[in-house]
Amino acid sequence: MDRRIVLAYDGSINADWVSRYAIQMAATFPNRQLLLIHILDGSFSRERIEGKFAAIAEEGNRYGIECHSAIHQLSSDVFSTLRQVIPSGEHISCLCGARIAPRGRGFLAGTISDKLLRCRQFNVMAIRVVSPGLLGCPRTLLFPLAGHPRGFQAAMPFLKMLASSVKRLYLLRVMMINPLHFRYISSPATKKKIAEGYEYLGRVATEIREQATGFDWHFDRNVVLSDDWAKEILIQAGKVNAAMILLGATERNLPSRFFYGNKIEQILRTTSCDVGIYRRV
């Protein structure tokens, strides 16, 4: 089956910014097609959405992207309707936005994007756009890794979709230390953990090069010890002047409705660069 990008478009200005990522990612697929989907929930009129889709299609045409659009009536709720109309399977990658919800309820917790990330029906990336001027073309990508043996594999489809613009790929391994022990960790223990981290990142870099042949990426690696991985990711993003942070989502780190203190919400709330939260089906 042909791989395809689907943009779950809610009509907001943030969705317009995410559409630029969708166009750039669609350009990495052989069929160069983009499907735009909107659910009429009363927020915008059909005429306004049709006008916005026409503008996205016009921009897509400049990159040789063939845009198809579908506007659906609401059945029960927006999320359920999206699940019904978006094709299932690993060949589908759904893009959606991550923006602050009304009354400060967070960027993901309880949102449509949160539910899409949890549904495991297709690949999903929720994008928090901080720098719309990038036009969906981040040149410097910070890729934090949790250290799971096959954890980075879930990111490969998304790395490849960003490949056309990324020039520098920073691999980051944050070695977590219990906050109670962080101040007292010995020098030998520190050196051992740092060495383990670099060994892991070396393997990851080798496998990424083998699987992403033809992409002109410059690799950098860094390992740090920390008692707060979210804070460390934000620090490192600033140090390398990252244009985008690419983070994997799991049931464990996705925010619940009690999102205060959740690490992903902290990153989305305080980031100075774009953030992509991905989950593979």
Secondary structure, DSSP 8 states (H G I E B T S, - for coil): ---EEEEE--SSHHHHHHHHHHHHHHTTSTT-EEEEEEEE-SSS-HHHHHHHHHHHHHHHHHTT-EEEEEEEE-SS-HHHHHHHHS--EEEEEEEEE----GGG--SSTTSHHHHHHHH-SEEEEEEE-S-GGGTT--SEEEEEE---TTGGGGGHHHHHHTTTT--EEEEEEEEE--HHHHTT--HHHHHHHHHHHHHHHHHHHHHHHHHSTT---EEEEEEEEES-HHHHHHHHHHHTT-SEEEEE--TTTS--S--TT-HHHHHHHH-SSEEEEEE--
